[in-house]
């Protein structure tokens, strides 16, 4: 079940970058679009658990979930949605692959352990790849907004990683909390933060929502991207570790890049392609020890057997 769910989120998250770009290109305000996606998805999930009369977390735990919502939903997606106005969706997905590296660095800090030489090499390759991607604009010339958007996505992974690790700690300490409920609550809290930000700085209008393309984009992101995709992500975090589920970022960028080129006529410069390869190779090198542990030593198989008994 772990492997199946992992493959599902790889496909879903690969298409979400494309769906975000489609909605933004159709004219909806980026952060406003993100806020609607997460508020509606969060409400649907929390209401589902409320109807089932599932016990909700205590106030103390809810405060921690608010922090997770700020990191994973607000901190990560406000930046991603804004950035996709200026760079192709495929490159946005590639740059988001920095997430597992950030998670690894946080884990190393918590464990007070050092990076291996291979991990240092991978980190260097990824940073070099980011420089290559951030350098050219759409036409291969220098574009300040392209550069800022590229760097912003990388920096946003700090929030994503911090939130992912805190999620794992909460689910380890409060095993009675469903990962899907935790996801719904953090989406709701983060979505409200996104809406406040949008009302203050974007001054959104509802007229953009009348566009069919915008509506379909948000609907897809609500059902598949937020409820299904992020729900399965949290389930994987609870059953494995914070790093393994994040490795969907090895696969999904390729899906996002192909979709952008085929359906949105996105142009990817040679320097950006080289940079993309460097980022993905670097992410793989920094996490290869963890991947070896799960695939070679059979940990995933044991987790899979466990999940069959515990799957909600």
PyMOL commands that set and color helices and strands:
alter all, ss='L'
color gray80, all
select helices_A, chain A and resi 2-25+30-51+59-83+89-96+99-111+117-135+144-173+179-201+206-210+212-239+244-263+270-295+299-310
alter helices_A, ss='H'
color red, helices_A
deselect
rebuild
show_as cartoon
